[in-house]
Amino acid sequence: MHKAKIAISLDEKTLDHLDRLIRQRIYPSRSCAIREAVEEKLQRFGGSRLARECGKLDSEFEQAMADEGIAGNLI
């Protein structure tokens, strides 16, 4: 897959944290760490399968089931 170069600005605290992760060999480079972070964030915005499935739930029904379960535990 073709990759494009971009430039970003980070505050010193964030850059120091990023560089610590690289020194600890958690990421091989700044580029790799930032790429992974951006991909993860974009996946979150896209919604995970779990989020999509939860969106299909009937909140009133789920609340009634939860209330019934709680009431059963109190007896």
PyMOL Python script that loads the backbone (N, CA, C, O; Angstrom):
from pymol import cmd

cmd.read_pdbstr("""\
ATOM      1  N   MET A   1       0.843  -1.179   0.000  1.00  0.00           N
ATOM      2  CA  MET A   1       0.000   0.000   0.000  1.00  0.00           C
ATOM      3  C   MET A   1       0.888   1.243   0.000  1.00  0.00           C
ATOM      4  O   MET A   1       1.864   1.312   0.747  1.00  0.00           O
ATOM      5  N   HIS A   2       0.558   2.197  -0.815  1.00  0.00           N
ATOM      6  CA  HIS A   2       1.316   3.439  -0.908  1.00  0.00           C
ATOM      7  C   HIS A   2       1.144   4.257   0.363  1.00  0.00           C
ATOM      8  O   HIS A   2       0.042   4.360   0.903  1.00  0.00           O
ATOM      9  N   LYS A   3       2.223   4.827   0.827  1.00  0.00           N
ATOM     10  CA  LYS A   3       2.171   5.677   2.016  1.00  0.00           C
ATOM     11  C   LYS A   3       2.565   7.084   1.629  1.00  0.00           C
ATOM     12  O   LYS A   3       3.487   7.283   0.837  1.00  0.00           O
ATOM     13  N   ALA A   4       1.869   8.060   2.184  1.00  0.00           N
ATOM     14  CA  ALA A   4       2.173   9.471   1.939  1.00  0.00           C
ATOM     15  C   ALA A   4       2.820  10.058   3.179  1.00  0.00           C
ATOM     16  O   ALA A   4       2.460   9.705   4.302  1.00  0.00           O
ATOM     17  N   LYS A   5       3.767  10.946   2.978  1.00  0.00           N
ATOM     18  CA  LYS A   5       4.406  11.621   4.103  1.00  0.00           C
ATOM     19  C   LYS A   5       3.606  12.862   4.469  1.00  0.00           C
ATOM     20  O   LYS A   5       3.120  13.592   3.605  1.00  0.00           O
ATOM     21  N   ILE A   6       3.486  13.079   5.777  1.00  0.00           N
ATOM     22  CA  ILE A   6       2.810  14.273   6.281  1.00  0.00           C
ATOM     23  C   ILE A   6       3.667  14.865   7.394  1.00  0.00           C
ATOM     24  O   ILE A   6       4.577  14.210   7.901  1.00  0.00           O
ATOM     25  N   ALA A   7       3.380  16.072   7.759  1.00  0.00           N
ATOM     26  CA  ALA A   7       4.062  16.711   8.880  1.00  0.00           C
ATOM     27  C   ALA A   7       3.025  17.027   9.946  1.00  0.00           C
ATOM     28  O   ALA A   7       1.922  17.479   9.636  1.00  0.00           O
ATOM     29  N   ILE A   8       3.383  16.785  11.203  1.00  0.00           N
ATOM     30  CA  ILE A   8       2.478  17.121  12.307  1.00  0.00           C
ATOM     31  C   ILE A   8       3.266  17.875  13.366  1.00  0.00           C
ATOM     32  O   ILE A   8       4.495  17.817  13.410  1.00  0.00           O
ATOM     33  N   SER A   9       2.545  18.574  14.206  1.00  0.00           N
ATOM     34  CA  SER A   9       3.156  19.278  15.333  1.00  0.00           C
ATOM     35  C   SER A   9       2.629  18.662  16.621  1.00  0.00           C
ATOM     36  O   SER A   9       1.426  18.448  16.774  1.00  0.00           O
ATOM     37  N   LEU A  10       3.538  18.381  17.541  1.00  0.00           N
ATOM     38  CA  LEU A  10       3.168  17.826  18.841  1.00  0.00           C
ATOM     39  C   LEU A  10       3.788  18.684  19.934  1.00  0.00           C
ATOM     40  O   LEU A  10       4.876  19.233  19.763  1.00  0.00           O
ATOM     41  N   ASP A  11       3.094  18.793  21.049  1.00  0.00           N
ATOM     42  CA  ASP A  11       3.684  19.527  22.169  1.00  0.00           C
ATOM     43  C   ASP A  11       4.827  18.687  22.747  1.00  0.00           C
ATOM     44  O   ASP A  11       4.888  17.476  22.533  1.00  0.00           O
ATOM     45  N   GLU A  12       5.717  19.333  23.471  1.00  0.00           N
ATOM     46  CA  GLU A  12       6.918  18.663  23.974  1.00  0.00           C
ATOM     47  C   GLU A  12       6.604  17.488  24.895  1.00  0.00           C
ATOM     48  O   GLU A  12       7.294  16.469  24.853  1.00  0.00           O
ATOM     49  N   LYS A  13       5.579  17.619  25.718  1.00  0.00           N
ATOM     50  CA  LYS A  13       5.212  16.547  26.645  1.00  0.00           C
ATOM     51  C   LYS A  13       4.798  15.295  25.867  1.00  0.00           C
ATOM     52  O   LYS A  13       5.209  14.185  26.205  1.00  0.00           O
ATOM     53  N   THR A  14       3.991  15.478  24.833  1.00  0.00           N
ATOM     54  CA  THR A  14       3.552  14.346  24.024  1.00  0.00           C
ATOM     55  C   THR A  14       4.728  13.724  23.289  1.00  0.00           C
ATOM     56  O   THR A  14       4.846  12.500  23.228  1.00  0.00           O
ATOM     57  N   LEU A  15       5.594  14.553  22.735  1.00  0.00           N
ATOM     58  CA  LEU A  15       6.755  14.049  22.010  1.00  0.00           C
ATOM     59  C   LEU A  15       7.704  13.302  22.948  1.00  0.00           C
ATOM     60  O   LEU A  15       8.260  12.271  22.568  1.00  0.00           O
ATOM     61  N   ASP A  16       7.893  13.808  24.159  1.00  0.00           N
ATOM     62  CA  ASP A  16       8.738  13.108  25.133  1.00  0.00           C
ATOM     63  C   ASP A  16       8.160  11.736  25.470  1.00  0.00           C
ATOM     64  O   ASP A  16       8.891  10.751  25.567  1.00  0.00           O
ATOM     65  N   HIS A  17       6.853  11.685  25.646  1.00  0.00           N
ATOM     66  CA  HIS A  17       6.190  10.414  25.943  1.00  0.00           C
ATOM     67  C   HIS A  17       6.364   9.447  24.773  1.00  0.00           C
ATOM     68  O   HIS A  17       6.668   8.271  24.971  1.00  0.00           O
ATOM     69  N   LEU A  18       6.176   9.937  23.589  1.00  0.00           N
ATOM     70  CA  LEU A  18       6.344   9.124  22.388  1.00  0.00           C
ATOM     71  C   LEU A  18       7.774   8.587  22.294  1.00  0.00           C
ATOM     72  O   LEU A  18       7.980   7.406  22.015  1.00  0.00           O
ATOM     73  N   ASP A  19       8.747   9.447  22.527  1.00  0.00           N
ATOM     74  CA  ASP A  19      10.147   9.026  22.462  1.00  0.00           C
ATOM     75  C   ASP A  19      10.495   7.999  23.536  1.00  0.00           C
ATOM     76  O   ASP A  19      11.328   7.123  23.304  1.00  0.00           O
ATOM     77  N   ARG A  20       9.864   8.097  24.716  1.00  0.00           N
ATOM     78  CA  ARG A  20      10.072   7.083  25.758  1.00  0.00           C
ATOM     79  C   ARG A  20       9.595   5.716  25.286  1.00  0.00           C
ATOM     80  O   ARG A  20      10.252   4.705  25.532  1.00  0.00           O
ATOM     81  N   LEU A  21       8.450   5.686  24.607  1.00  0.00           N
ATOM     82  CA  LEU A  21       7.926   4.420  24.089  1.00  0.00           C
ATOM     83  C   LEU A  21       8.878   3.810  23.065  1.00  0.00           C
ATOM     84  O   LEU A  21       9.027   2.591  22.990  1.00  0.00           O
ATOM     85  N   ILE A  22       9.511   4.660  22.288  1.00  0.00           N
ATOM     86  CA  ILE A  22      10.472   4.183  21.295  1.00  0.00           C
ATOM     87  C   ILE A  22      11.735   3.660  21.985  1.00  0.00           C
ATOM     88  O   ILE A  22      12.257   2.613  21.604  1.00  0.00           O
ATOM     89  N   ARG A  23      12.226   4.373  22.986  1.00  0.00           N
ATOM     90  CA  ARG A  23      13.401   3.914  23.729  1.00  0.00           C
ATOM     91  C   ARG A  23      13.135   2.581  24.429  1.00  0.00           C
ATOM     92  O   ARG A  23      14.034   1.750  24.565  1.00  0.00           O
ATOM     93  N   GLN A  24      11.894   2.388  24.869  1.00  0.00           N
ATOM     94  CA  GLN A  24      11.506   1.131  25.529  1.00  0.00           C
ATOM     95  C   GLN A  24      11.232   0.030  24.514  1.00  0.00           C
ATOM     96  O   GLN A  24      10.878  -1.089  24.885  1.00  0.00           O
ATOM     97  N   ARG A  25      11.394   0.347  23.246  1.00  0.00           N
ATOM     98  CA  ARG A  25      11.196  -0.594  22.126  1.00  0.00           C
ATOM     99  C   ARG A  25       9.753  -1.081  22.016  1.00  0.00           C
ATOM    100  O   ARG A  25       9.498  -2.183  21.530  1.00  0.00           O
ATOM    101  N   ILE A  26       8.822  -0.261  22.465  1.00  0.00           N
ATOM    102  CA  ILE A  26       7.408  -0.579  22.284  1.00  0.00           C
ATOM    103  C   ILE A  26       7.031  -0.313  20.836  1.00  0.00           C
ATOM    104  O   ILE A  26       6.223  -1.034  20.249  1.00  0.00           O
ATOM    105  N   TYR A  27       7.627   0.735  20.265  1.00  0.00           N
ATOM    106  CA  TYR A  27       7.471   1.051  18.839  1.00  0.00           C
ATOM    107  C   TYR A  27       8.866   1.219  18.250  1.00  0.00           C
ATOM    108  O   TYR A  27       9.777   1.696  18.926  1.00  0.00           O
ATOM    109  N   PRO A  28       9.033   0.827  16.986  1.00  0.00           N
ATOM    110  CA  PRO A  28      10.350   0.975  16.368  1.00  0.00           C
ATOM    111  C   PRO A  28      10.679   2.412  15.958  1.00  0.00           C
ATOM    112  O   PRO A  28      11.848   2.765  15.808  1.00  0.00           O
ATOM    113  N   SER A  29       9.643   3.240  15.777  1.00  0.00           N
ATOM    114  CA  SER A  29       9.889   4.611  15.320  1.00  0.00           C
ATOM    115  C   SER A  29       8.703   5.499  15.660  1.00  0.00           C
ATOM    116  O   SER A  29       7.619   5.017  15.987  1.00  0.00           O
ATOM    117  N   ARG A  30       8.930   6.808  15.576  1.00  0.00           N
ATOM    118  CA  ARG A  30       7.835   7.764  15.770  1.00  0.00           C
ATOM    119  C   ARG A  30       6.752   7.526  14.726  1.00  0.00           C
ATOM    120  O   ARG A  30       5.560   7.518  15.031  1.00  0.00           O
ATOM    121  N   SER A  31       7.188   7.335  13.510  1.00  0.00           N
ATOM    122  CA  SER A  31       6.250   7.157  12.403  1.00  0.00           C
ATOM    123  C   SER A  31       5.321   5.972  12.655  1.00  0.00           C
ATOM    124  O   SER A  31       4.108   6.066  12.472  1.00  0.00           O
ATOM    125  N   CYS A  32       5.905   4.870  13.072  1.00  0.00           N
ATOM    126  CA  CYS A  32       5.112   3.663  13.333  1.00  0.00           C
ATOM    127  C   CYS A  32       4.124   3.897  14.477  1.00  0.00           C
ATOM    128  O   CYS A  32       2.963   3.500  14.382  1.00  0.00           O
ATOM    129  N   ALA A  33       4.569   4.528  15.536  1.00  0.00           N
ATOM    130  CA  ALA A  33       3.702   4.785  16.688  1.00  0.00           C
ATOM    131  C   ALA A  33       2.533   5.693  16.312  1.00  0.00           C
ATOM    132  O   ALA A  33       1.387   5.435  16.680  1.00  0.00           O
ATOM    133  N   ILE A  34       2.837   6.743  15.585  1.00  0.00           N
ATOM    134  CA  ILE A  34       1.788   7.690  15.188  1.00  0.00           C
ATOM    135  C   ILE A  34       0.826   7.045  14.202  1.00  0.00           C
ATOM    136  O   ILE A  34      -0.385   7.246  14.301  1.00  0.00           O
ATOM    137  N   ARG A  35       1.347   6.272  13.251  1.00  0.00           N
ATOM    138  CA  ARG A  35       0.491   5.583  12.276  1.00  0.00           C
ATOM    139  C   ARG A  35      -0.483   4.655  12.991  1.00  0.00           C
ATOM    140  O   ARG A  35      -1.674   4.632  12.682  1.00  0.00           O
ATOM    141  N   GLU A  36       0.043   3.880  13.961  1.00  0.00           N
ATOM    142  CA  GLU A  36      -0.812   2.957  14.701  1.00  0.00           C
ATOM    143  C   GLU A  36      -1.881   3.697  15.505  1.00  0.00           C
ATOM    144  O   GLU A  36      -3.031   3.263  15.561  1.00  0.00           O
ATOM    145  N   ALA A  37      -1.500   4.810  16.124  1.00  0.00           N
ATOM    146  CA  ALA A  37      -2.453   5.599  16.914  1.00  0.00           C
ATOM    147  C   ALA A  37      -3.560   6.161  16.029  1.00  0.00           C
ATOM    148  O   ALA A  37      -4.731   6.141  16.407  1.00  0.00           O
ATOM    149  N   VAL A  38      -3.192   6.657  14.859  1.00  0.00           N
ATOM    150  CA  VAL A  38      -4.195   7.222  13.938  1.00  0.00           C
ATOM    151  C   VAL A  38      -5.121   6.122  13.442  1.00  0.00           C
ATOM    152  O   VAL A  38      -6.336   6.315  13.385  1.00  0.00           O
ATOM    153  N   GLU A  39      -4.559   4.965  13.081  1.00  0.00           N
ATOM    154  CA  GLU A  39      -5.395   3.857  12.607  1.00  0.00           C
ATOM    155  C   GLU A  39      -6.380   3.412  13.686  1.00  0.00           C
ATOM    156  O   GLU A  39      -7.549   3.151  13.404  1.00  0.00           O
ATOM    157  N   GLU A  40      -5.895   3.330  14.922  1.00  0.00           N
ATOM    158  CA  GLU A  40      -6.773   2.931  16.029  1.00  0.00           C
ATOM    159  C   GLU A  40      -7.903   3.937  16.231  1.00  0.00           C
ATOM    160  O   GLU A  40      -9.055   3.551  16.429  1.00  0.00           O
ATOM    161  N   LYS A  41      -7.576   5.215  16.181  1.00  0.00           N
ATOM    162  CA  LYS A  41      -8.592   6.253  16.368  1.00  0.00           C
ATOM    163  C   LYS A  41      -9.617   6.210  15.249  1.00  0.00           C
ATOM    164  O   LYS A  41     -10.813   6.361  15.499  1.00  0.00           O
ATOM    165  N   LEU A  42      -9.169   6.007  14.023  1.00  0.00           N
ATOM    166  CA  LEU A  42     -10.096   5.933  12.890  1.00  0.00           C
ATOM    167  C   LEU A  42     -11.014   4.718  13.008  1.00  0.00           C
ATOM    168  O   LEU A  42     -12.187   4.786  12.638  1.00  0.00           O
ATOM    169  N   GLN A  43     -10.490   3.618  13.517  1.00  0.00           N
ATOM    170  CA  GLN A  43     -11.338   2.441  13.732  1.00  0.00           C
ATOM    171  C   GLN A  43     -12.415   2.738  14.763  1.00  0.00           C
ATOM    172  O   GLN A  43     -13.560   2.312  14.612  1.00  0.00           O
ATOM    173  N   ARG A  44     -12.052   3.465  15.805  1.00  0.00           N
ATOM    174  CA  ARG A  44     -13.042   3.833  16.826  1.00  0.00           C
ATOM    175  C   ARG A  44     -14.157   4.676  16.221  1.00  0.00           C
ATOM    176  O   ARG A  44     -15.334   4.455  16.506  1.00  0.00           O
ATOM    177  N   PHE A  45     -13.787   5.640  15.389  1.00  0.00           N
ATOM    178  CA  PHE A  45     -14.792   6.480  14.746  1.00  0.00           C
ATOM    179  C   PHE A  45     -15.663   5.663  13.813  1.00  0.00           C
ATOM    180  O   PHE A  45     -16.856   5.932  13.673  1.00  0.00           O
ATOM    181  N   GLY A  46     -15.070   4.669  13.175  1.00  0.00           N
ATOM    182  CA  GLY A  46     -15.817   3.813  12.263  1.00  0.00           C
ATOM    183  C   GLY A  46     -16.760   2.883  12.990  1.00  0.00           C
ATOM    184  O   GLY A  46     -17.689   2.333  12.398  1.00  0.00           O
ATOM    185  N   GLY A  47     -16.523   2.711  14.255  1.00  0.00           N
ATOM    186  CA  GLY A  47     -17.373   1.838  15.061  1.00  0.00           C
ATOM    187  C   GLY A  47     -16.930   0.395  14.949  1.00  0.00           C
ATOM    188  O   GLY A  47     -16.682  -0.107  13.853  1.00  0.00           O
ATOM    189  N   SER A  48     -16.837  -0.245  16.048  1.00  0.00           N
ATOM    190  CA  SER A  48     -16.479  -1.647  16.081  1.00  0.00           C
ATOM    191  C   SER A  48     -17.740  -2.488  15.923  1.00  0.00           C
ATOM    192  O   SER A  48     -18.859  -1.981  15.994  1.00  0.00           O
ATOM    193  N   ARG A  49     -17.537  -3.756  15.712  1.00  0.00           N
ATOM    194  CA  ARG A  49     -18.678  -4.664  15.585  1.00  0.00           C
ATOM    195  C   ARG A  49     -19.500  -4.648  16.871  1.00  0.00           C
ATOM    196  O   ARG A  49     -20.730  -4.644  16.826  1.00  0.00           O
ATOM    197  N   LEU A  50     -18.820  -4.639  18.010  1.00  0.00           N
ATOM    198  CA  LEU A  50     -19.524  -4.605  19.286  1.00  0.00           C
ATOM    199  C   LEU A  50     -20.393  -3.360  19.399  1.00  0.00           C
ATOM    200  O   LEU A  50     -21.538  -3.441  19.845  1.00  0.00           O
ATOM    201  N   ALA A  51     -19.859  -2.212  19.000  1.00  0.00           N
ATOM    202  CA  ALA A  51     -20.628  -0.966  19.063  1.00  0.00           C
ATOM    203  C   ALA A  51     -21.837  -1.026  18.139  1.00  0.00           C
ATOM    204  O   ALA A  51     -22.923  -0.576  18.503  1.00  0.00           O
ATOM    205  N   ARG A  52     -21.651  -1.584  16.940  1.00  0.00           N
ATOM    206  CA  ARG A  52     -22.781  -1.694  16.007  1.00  0.00           C
ATOM    207  C   ARG A  52     -23.857  -2.615  16.562  1.00  0.00           C
ATOM    208  O   ARG A  52     -25.046  -2.314  16.461  1.00  0.00           O
ATOM    209  N   GLU A  53     -23.444  -3.741  17.152  1.00  0.00           N
ATOM    210  CA  GLU A  53     -24.408  -4.683  17.705  1.00  0.00           C
ATOM    211  C   GLU A  53     -25.127  -4.081  18.912  1.00  0.00           C
ATOM    212  O   GLU A  53     -26.329  -4.286  19.079  1.00  0.00           O
ATOM    213  N   CYS A  54     -24.412  -3.351  19.744  1.00  0.00           N
ATOM    214  CA  CYS A  54     -25.039  -2.706  20.899  1.00  0.00           C
ATOM    215  C   CYS A  54     -26.058  -1.664  20.456  1.00  0.00           C
ATOM    216  O   CYS A  54     -27.065  -1.449  21.130  1.00  0.00           O
ATOM    217  N   GLY A  55     -25.802  -1.029  19.340  1.00  0.00           N
ATOM    218  CA  GLY A  55     -26.732  -0.044  18.802  1.00  0.00           C
ATOM    219  C   GLY A  55     -28.068  -0.648  18.403  1.00  0.00           C
ATOM    220  O   GLY A  55     -29.064   0.066  18.285  1.00  0.00           O
ATOM    221  N   LYS A  56     -28.096  -1.949  18.196  1.00  0.00           N
ATOM    222  CA  LYS A  56     -29.327  -2.643  17.792  1.00  0.00           C
ATOM    223  C   LYS A  56     -30.204  -3.009  18.989  1.00  0.00           C
ATOM    224  O   LYS A  56     -31.365  -3.381  18.816  1.00  0.00           O
ATOM    225  N   LEU A  57     -29.657  -2.906  20.193  1.00  0.00           N
ATOM    226  CA  LEU A  57     -30.404  -3.312  21.384  1.00  0.00           C
ATOM    227  C   LEU A  57     -31.549  -2.351  21.685  1.00  0.00           C
ATOM    228  O   LEU A  57     -31.454  -1.150  21.433  1.00  0.00           O
ATOM    229  N   ASP A  58     -32.613  -2.893  22.217  1.00  0.00           N
ATOM    230  CA  ASP A  58     -33.760  -2.103  22.673  1.00  0.00           C
ATOM    231  C   ASP A  58     -33.469  -1.701  24.121  1.00  0.00           C
ATOM    232  O   ASP A  58     -33.522  -2.542  25.019  1.00  0.00           O
ATOM    233  N   SER A  59     -33.168  -0.441  24.348  1.00  0.00           N
ATOM    234  CA  SER A  59     -32.740   0.005  25.675  1.00  0.00           C
ATOM    235  C   SER A  59     -33.813  -0.205  26.744  1.00  0.00           C
ATOM    236  O   SER A  59     -33.486  -0.526  27.887  1.00  0.00           O
ATOM    237  N   GLU A  60     -35.085  -0.030  26.391  1.00  0.00           N
ATOM    238  CA  GLU A  60     -36.153  -0.232  27.378  1.00  0.00           C
ATOM    239  C   GLU A  60     -36.239  -1.698  27.790  1.00  0.00           C
ATOM    240  O   GLU A  60     -36.393  -2.006  28.972  1.00  0.00           O
ATOM    241  N   PHE A  61     -36.141  -2.602  26.814  1.00  0.00           N
ATOM    242  CA  PHE A  61     -36.184  -4.034  27.098  1.00  0.00           C
ATOM    243  C   PHE A  61     -34.977  -4.436  27.955  1.00  0.00           C
ATOM    244  O   PHE A  61     -35.119  -5.167  28.936  1.00  0.00           O
ATOM    245  N   GLU A  62     -33.797  -3.955  27.576  1.00  0.00           N
ATOM    246  CA  GLU A  62     -32.585  -4.289  28.327  1.00  0.00           C
ATOM    247  C   GLU A  62     -32.668  -3.773  29.762  1.00  0.00           C
ATOM    248  O   GLU A  62     -32.240  -4.454  30.694  1.00  0.00           O
ATOM    249  N   GLN A  63     -33.221  -2.565  29.943  1.00  0.00           N
ATOM    250  CA  GLN A  63     -33.365  -2.016  31.290  1.00  0.00           C
ATOM    251  C   GLN A  63     -34.350  -2.848  32.106  1.00  0.00           C
ATOM    252  O   GLN A  63     -34.113  -3.108  33.285  1.00  0.00           O
ATOM    253  N   ALA A  64     -35.455  -3.269  31.486  1.00  0.00           N
ATOM    254  CA  ALA A  64     -36.435  -4.108  32.180  1.00  0.00           C
ATOM    255  C   ALA A  64     -35.803  -5.431  32.607  1.00  0.00           C
ATOM    256  O   ALA A  64     -36.049  -5.915  33.712  1.00  0.00           O
ATOM    257  N   MET A  65     -34.992  -6.011  31.728  1.00  0.00           N
ATOM    258  CA  MET A  65     -34.316  -7.267  32.062  1.00  0.00           C
ATOM    259  C   MET A  65     -33.327  -7.059  33.217  1.00  0.00           C
ATOM    260  O   MET A  65     -33.230  -7.892  34.118  1.00  0.00           O
ATOM    261  N   ALA A  66     -32.608  -5.956  33.180  1.00  0.00           N
ATOM    262  CA  ALA A  66     -31.653  -5.662  34.253  1.00  0.00           C
ATOM    263  C   ALA A  66     -32.386  -5.446  35.566  1.00  0.00           C
ATOM    264  O   ALA A  66     -31.966  -5.952  36.607  1.00  0.00           O
ATOM    265  N   ASP A  67     -33.480  -4.698  35.521  1.00  0.00           N
ATOM    266  CA  ASP A  67     -34.265  -4.449  36.734  1.00  0.00           C
ATOM    267  C   ASP A  67     -34.817  -5.745  37.295  1.00  0.00           C
ATOM    268  O   ASP A  67     -34.820  -5.947  38.510  1.00  0.00           O
ATOM    269  N   GLU A  68     -35.284  -6.625  36.420  1.00  0.00           N
ATOM    270  CA  GLU A  68     -35.819  -7.906  36.856  1.00  0.00           C
ATOM    271  C   GLU A  68     -34.718  -8.744  37.510  1.00  0.00           C
ATOM    272  O   GLU A  68     -34.952  -9.400  38.525  1.00  0.00           O
ATOM    273  N   GLY A  69     -33.550  -8.720  36.940  1.00  0.00           N
ATOM    274  CA  GLY A  69     -32.427  -9.463  37.509  1.00  0.00           C
ATOM    275  C   GLY A  69     -32.027  -8.928  38.856  1.00  0.00           C
ATOM    276  O   GLY A  69     -31.730  -9.701  39.766  1.00  0.00           O
ATOM    277  N   ILE A  70     -32.012  -7.618  39.003  1.00  0.00           N
ATOM    278  CA  ILE A  70     -31.663  -7.004  40.290  1.00  0.00           C
ATOM    279  C   ILE A  70     -32.710  -7.346  41.325  1.00  0.00           C
ATOM    280  O   ILE A  70     -32.374  -7.685  42.460  1.00  0.00           O
ATOM    281  N   ALA A  71     -33.993  -7.259  40.943  1.00  0.00           N
ATOM    282  CA  ALA A  71     -35.065  -7.554  41.893  1.00  0.00           C
ATOM    283  C   ALA A  71     -34.982  -9.008  42.340  1.00  0.00           C
ATOM    284  O   ALA A  71     -35.230  -9.313  43.506  1.00  0.00           O
ATOM    285  N   GLY A  72     -34.639  -9.899  41.428  1.00  0.00           N
ATOM    286  CA  GLY A  72     -34.512 -11.320  41.769  1.00  0.00           C
ATOM    287  C   GLY A  72     -33.368 -11.574  42.756  1.00  0.00           C
ATOM    288  O   GLY A  72     -33.441 -12.493  43.572  1.00  0.00           O
ATOM    289  N   ASN A  73     -32.329 -10.771  42.681  1.00  0.00           N
ATOM    290  CA  ASN A  73     -31.183 -10.942  43.576  1.00  0.00           C
ATOM    291  C   ASN A  73     -31.470 -10.416  44.969  1.00  0.00           C
ATOM    292  O   ASN A  73     -30.800 -10.810  45.924  1.00  0.00           O
ATOM    293  N   LEU A  74     -32.459  -9.528  45.107  1.00  0.00           N
ATOM    294  CA  LEU A  74     -32.777  -8.942  46.397  1.00  0.00           C
ATOM    295  C   LEU A  74     -33.657  -9.817  47.259  1.00  0.00           C
ATOM    296  O   LEU A  74     -33.741  -9.629  48.473  1.00  0.00           O
ATOM    297  N   ILE A  75     -34.304 -10.761  46.635  1.00  0.00           N
ATOM    298  CA  ILE A  75     -35.248 -11.625  47.379  1.00  0.00           C
ATOM    299  C   ILE A  75     -34.513 -12.714  48.117  1.00  0.00           C
ATOM    300  O   ILE A  75     -35.138 -13.531  48.793  1.00  0.00           O
TER     301      ILE A  75
END
""", "prot")
cmd.dss("prot")
cmd.show_as("cartoon", "prot")
cmd.util.cbc("prot")
cmd.orient("prot")
